[in-house]
Structure formats: structure tokens, C-alpha cells
């Protein structure tokens, strides 16, 4: 009978060892799950940050492209001005400029009285123009600053500050182009 009782403490030892090992494995599995969740959260956070950085990079690249275009335009203007300074005759400098890339037409006003100038930008860049309208009959002159997007049309009439009538003189100025002068039909 003495020999029958000896295996019991050993079985308890293995049972206790097994419970402790299972508890440790359970804690380790829970820790691994928690660690995986934290990694997933950090990964999502990193993806969001990467997307923001990508958007910032695209904005910076667009800004750089726009700045380069502006710098090229300023450089062309500097070259043109230096040529104009070196030219003996101002008319020669004006003649060296390219034609203004706009088409101007006139139509009757739909709402008010008079005509409306329809100015179309035929270039691939924004144009900031100075427009001078003159009525020789009334000796009235007025200047306007207008901006036209590439390929866009601008309707300009009495709602914008000038009612065009037949015989009015219209001039469009841009530093990089020849001045466009028209007489309203």
C-alpha cells in the first residue's frame, strides 16, 4: 500500500506544472494578441501619416512646378526688358513682342443696353491684362484689370463697368505681348 501512494504527489506535480504552463501560454497568447493589435494600430497610423505626407509632397511638387513656371516667365520678362533697354527705338521693342493670344468679339447685351466684349484666351496660361476702353464721342476713358484662365472666355459689358457702343476704342495690354487695339463695330 505504501507503493500505491507514491505516484500521487508526482501526478499532482505534473498537474500543477501543466496548469502553470497553460496559464503562462495563455498569458503569452494574450500578450501576442495585444502586441499584434498594437502593431496593427501603429500600421494604420503610419499609413495615415504616409498618405498625409504623400498629399503634402504632391502640393509641394505642384507649388514647385508653378514657381518654376513663374520664374521662367519672370526670366523671359527680364530678357525682354533688357532687350528693350538695349533697343534704340521703343517701337522696335514693341514689334519684337509676339501677338497677344486673345480673340475679341462683340455681341448685344442680353440684359442691358449696349454691346458686350467677349474676350477669349487662346493660350495655355493665365493672362492678367489691362484693358482700356475709350469713348471718343464723350471723351470718356476707363481702365480695367482682367484675368482670363487658359482657354476661357470673359464677357465684359455694362455690368462690369463699361457699356460698349459702336466706335469705342478697346486696348488690351500685357507686358509680354504686343498691344491689341480694336474699334468696336
C-alpha positions in Angstrom: 0.0 0.0 0.0 2.9 2.3 0.5 3.9 1.9 -3.1 0.4 3.0 -4.3 0.6 6.4 -2.6 3.9 7.4 -4.1 2.7 8.3 -7.7 0.1 10.7 -6.4 2.5 13.6 -5.5 4.2 13.2 -8.8 0.8 13.4 -10.6 0.0 16.5 -8.6 3.3 18.0 -9.5 2.7 17.4 -13.3 -0.9 18.7 -12.9 0.4 21.8 -11.2 3.2 22.2 -13.8 0.7 21.7 -16.6 -1.7 24.3 -15.1 1.1 26.8 -14.7 2.4 26.1 -18.2 -1.1 26.5 -19.6 -1.6 29.8 -17.7 1.8 31.1 -19.0 0.9 30.0 -22.5 -2.5 31.8 -22.2 -0.8 35.0 -20.9 1.8 34.8 -23.7 -1.0 34.3 -26.3 -2.9 37.2 -24.9 0.3 39.3 -24.9 0.9 38.3 -28.5 -2.7 39.2 -29.5 -2.3 42.6 -27.7 1.1 43.1 -29.4 -0.5 42.3 -32.8 -3.3 44.7 -32.1 -0.8 47.5 -31.2 1.2 46.8 -34.3 -2.0 46.9 -36.4 -2.9 50.2 -34.9 0.6 51.6 -35.4 0.5 50.4 -39.0 -2.8 52.1 -39.6 -1.4 55.3 -38.0 1.7 55.0 -40.2 -0.5 54.6 -43.3 -2.5 57.7 -42.5 0.7 59.7 -41.9 2.2 58.4 -45.2 -1.0 59.4 -47.0 -0.7 62.9 -45.5 2.9 63.1 -46.4 2.1 62.0 -50.0 -0.5 64.8 -50.2 1.9 67.3 -48.9 4.5 66.1 -51.4 2.0 66.5 -54.2 1.2 70.0 -53.0 4.8 70.9 -52.8 5.5 69.5 -56.3 2.6 71.5 -57.7 3.8 74.6 -56.0 7.4 74.0 -57.3 6.1 73.5 -60.8 4.0 76.7 -60.6 7.0 78.5 -59.1 9.3 77.3 -61.9 6.7 78.4 -64.5 6.6 81.9 -62.8 10.4 82.0 -62.6 10.6 81.2 -66.3 8.0 83.9 -67.1 10.0 86.4 -65.0 13.2 85.4 -66.7 11.5 85.9 -70.1 10.3 89.3 -69.0 13.8 90.3 -67.8 15.2 89.3 -71.1 12.5 91.2 -72.9 13.1 94.3 -70.8 16.9 94.1 -71.2 16.3 93.9 -75.0 14.0 96.9 -74.8 16.6 98.8 -72.9 19.3 97.9 -75.4 17.0 98.8 -78.3 17.3 102.2 -79.8 13.7 102.6 -80.7 10.8 101.7 -78.4 8.7 100.8 -81.4 11.3 98.2 -82.3 10.9 96.6 -78.9 7.1 96.5 -79.3 7.5 95.0 -82.7 9.7 92.2 -81.3 6.9 91.0 -79.0 4.6 88.2 -80.0 0.9 88.8 -80.7 -1.4 88.8 -77.8 -3.1 85.3 -77.6 -6.6 86.6 -77.3 -9.6 86.8 -79.7 -12.1 89.6 -79.1 -15.7 89.6 -80.4 -18.7 91.7 -79.6 -22.3 90.8 -79.1 -25.5 92.6 -78.0 -26.1 92.6 -74.3 -28.8 90.1 -73.1 -29.8 92.1 -70.1 -28.9 95.8 -70.5 -28.2 98.3 -73.2 -25.1 98.3 -75.5 -22.6 95.7 -76.5 -20.6 93.1 -74.6 -16.9 92.3 -75.4 -16.2 88.6 -75.5 -12.5 88.1 -74.8 -11.1 84.5 -75.3 -7.7 83.4 -74.0 -6.2 81.1 -76.7 -3.0 80.5 -74.7 -2.2 77.7 -72.3 -1.6 80.0 -69.3 -3.4 82.7 -67.3 -3.4 86.2 -68.7 -3.5 89.3 -66.5 -4.5 92.1 -68.8 -5.0 95.8 -68.6 -8.0 96.8 -70.7 -8.6 100.5 -71.6 -12.0 101.4 -73.0 -12.4 104.9 -74.6 -15.4 106.6 -76.0 -14.2 109.3 -78.3 -17.6 111.0 -78.6 -18.0 111.5 -74.8 -14.2 111.8 -74.2 -14.5 109.1 -71.6 -11.7 106.7 -70.7 -11.6 103.9 -68.2 -9.1 101.3 -67.2 -9.8 97.8 -66.0 -7.7 94.9 -64.8 -8.9 91.5 -66.0 -7.7 87.9 -65.6 -8.6 85.1 -68.0 -7.9 81.4 -67.4 -6.3 79.3 -70.2 -8.8 78.6 -73.0 -11.5 80.5 -71.1 -13.8 83.3 -72.3 -14.7 86.5 -70.4 -17.8 88.5 -71.2 -17.2 92.2 -70.3 -20.0 94.8 -70.5 -22.1 97.3 -68.6 -22.3 95.1 -65.5 -18.5 95.2 -65.3 -18.2 98.9 -65.6 -18.4 99.8 -69.3 -21.2 99.9 -71.9 -19.6 99.4 -75.3 -21.1 101.3 -78.2 -20.1 101.4 -81.9 -17.0 103.5 -82.4 -15.5 102.9 -78.9 -11.8 102.1 -78.8 -10.6 99.0 -76.9 -7.0 98.3 -76.0 -5.6 95.2 -74.3 -2.1 95.4 -72.7 0.2 92.7 -71.5 3.9 93.2 -70.9 5.0 90.1 -72.8 2.8 90.7 -75.9 2.0 93.4 -78.5 -0.8 95.7 -77.5 -4.1 94.8 -79.1 -6.2 97.8 -80.3 -9.7 97.5 -81.6 -12.5 99.7 -82.6 -16.0 98.4 -81.7 -18.0 97.7 -84.8 
